[in-house]
Amino acid sequence: MRLLTLCAQDFRNLERVEVSTDARFVMFTGENAQGKTNLLEAVHTLAALKGFRARRNRELLRHGQDAARVSGVVFDGESRRQLSVELSPTGRKGRVDGKSPAQLEEYFASLRAVVFTPEDVAIVREGPELRRRFLDRAAFTARSGFLEIAQAFRGAMEQKSALLRQERPDRLSLEVFNERLAIAGARLSARRDRLVAELHAPFIEMHGAISGRGKVGLRYLSRLGDGDEAARAERFRVILGENLQAELERGAPLDGPQRDELELTLDGRSARTWGSQGQVRSLALALKLAELSAARRRGARPLFLLDDLSSELDRLRTGRLVDLLASLDLQVLVTSTDPQVLGDQPDQLRYVVEAGAPRPC
């Protein structure tokens, strides 16, 4: 999978941009605050129908504009497809070859992307919510059908939460929502577990390639235990039954997959607690590279979007990373203030970005 061209109009500070991206490595370099990361976010929006920084569509629109558009041509090795995303403050619309897809999975099948930014060190260092969010995004990137599973669980949880906030919640309605949660939560837990099993070996491999030292571990700790979906659903039913009275008293759900944890260890100890800043960076990057490696094993070839490469690793680790990315045979789009960070890697395009305008260099 390769992105051949990228066009953006009124996206962030990109007024009107058209660039060729037909290369193994695409570099956007220049001073800070010029729009390098905005170009990567435009690619991510094209792949996932949302940015990786913005929480609201409004944040993706150029100042003073009420709409934005991102488009690109994707080549999968056999055919080319034109993807486009139209953004407004209240919605977004993706098209494939000028037509609205019958299902979102058709759109997502055309382009996938994994992104790493400096802020991703928080996945390791901060609380479990960020690690659950990483798991769910990675599960979606691996299989777009996961989106439906996550939405079903989130919807049932929101409905139950609203019911618990009522002055006198109806117990029969709670039982109905609890059954929905048991089924949806079991599916969510099982898919997360499956993903971590796929990531485990490549995570160890990628960390070794980047860092060269330390024994790492990756484990999914589910509130629903192990086993198939039926066993997890039954365990969740027991948990929900045991917590019913406490939930009524507190007015909120108490337990379930919304409290699951992804455990990362370094030399047998919690990486969150014991890892140095450099070690945490290497672990966070290894997680994202494990996504890429696992995708290659499934026969998929997502893009890798790497923001601010030169700030995250020393020169030795940066060189190892670039060589590793070259060996994965994937398209990589990079931002950096150092125009030489890719070295003499073949098949690369370089652009200097100034005030939202990239030009070849």
Residue, then its C-alpha position, 0 to 999 in steps of 0.5 A: m500500500r502506497l500513498l501516491t499523492l496528497c492534497a489538502q485544502d483549508f486543513r489546519n494551516l495548509e491553505r492549498v497543498e498538492v504534493s507527490t508522496d510516491a516514495r518509500f520515505v517521504m520527509f517533511t523538514g523545516e523549522n518548528a510551527q510551520g506545518k510539518t505535523n499538519l501534513l502528517e495529520a492530513v494523511h492520518t485523517l485520510a486514513a482514519l477519517k479523523g486527526f491524531r491530535a484534534r478532538r473536534n473537527r473544528e480544530l482541523l479547519r484553517h482559521g476563518q474557514d468552515a470546511a476543509r478537504v483532504s484527498g489522495v491517490v492510493f496504490d495497493g499493488e494492483s489498482r489505484r483508488q482516489l480517497s477524499v474526506e470533507l470536514s465541517p464543524t459538525g461532520r465528516k464525509g469520506r468518499v472512494d473514487g468519488k462515491s460514498p461507500a456503502q459501509l465504512e469498512e470499504y473506506f478503511a480497507s483502502l488505506r491504514a496508518v499507524v502514527f507515532t508522535p512525541e506525546d506517545v510516551a504517555i502510553v507507557r508513563e501515564g494511567p491505564e486509560l491511555r494504554r486501553r486507548f492504544l489497544d483499541r486504536a491498534a485493534f481498529t487498525a488491524r481489523s476495521g470491524f473492531l469499530e463496531i464492537a467498541q461502539a456497541f460496548r460504549g453505547a451500552m455503557e453510556q445508556k447504563s450510566a445514564l440510567l444509574r444517574q436517575e433518582r430511582p433506576d429501574r432494575l429491569s432496565l438495568e438487567v437488560f443493559n447488563e446483559r448487553l454489556a456482558i456480551a459486548g464486553a466479552r467481545l471487546s475483551a477477547r479482541r483486545d486479548r487477540l491483539v496483544a497476542e499478535l503484538h507480543a513477539p514483534f514488540i520484543e523483537m522491535h524493542g531489541a532492534i531499537s534499544g539493544r538492551g533490556k528484557v521487555g514484556l507485554r501482557y493484557l490484564s482483563r477484568l473478565g479473565d481468560g477463555d473464549e467470549a462465552a466464558r468472558a461473558e459469564r464472568f462479566r455477568v457475575i461481576l455485574g450481579e455482584n456490583l449491582q447494589a454498589e452501582l445503584e448507591r454510587g450512581a455509576p458502573l464500577d467494573g468491567p473492560q473499561r478498567d482493563e490494563l495493558e502491562l508493560t515490563l522492563d527487566g521484570r519491573s513495571a516500565r511505567t514506574w521504573g523506566s527512564q525517559g529514554q527507556v520509555r521512549s523506546l518502549a512506546l516506539a516499539l509498541k507502534l513498530a510492533e503494530l507494523s510488524a504484526a500487520r506485515r504478518r497478516g499481509a497488510r501494509p499500513l503507512f507509518l507516520l513518524d512525527d519529530l523523529s530527530s527529537e525522540l532518539d539519539r543518533l545511534r538509535t535513530g540510525r537503527l530505527v531508519d534501517l529497521l523501517a527500511s527492512l519492513d518494506l512499508q511507506v514511511l512519512v516523517t517530520s524532522t527539523d534535521p533534513q539529513v535524518l534519513g541518511d542516504q536511504p534510497d527512494q525518498l522524497r524531501y520537502v521543506v515546509e514554510a508557513g504551511a507550504p511544502r516545496p521539494c528540496 
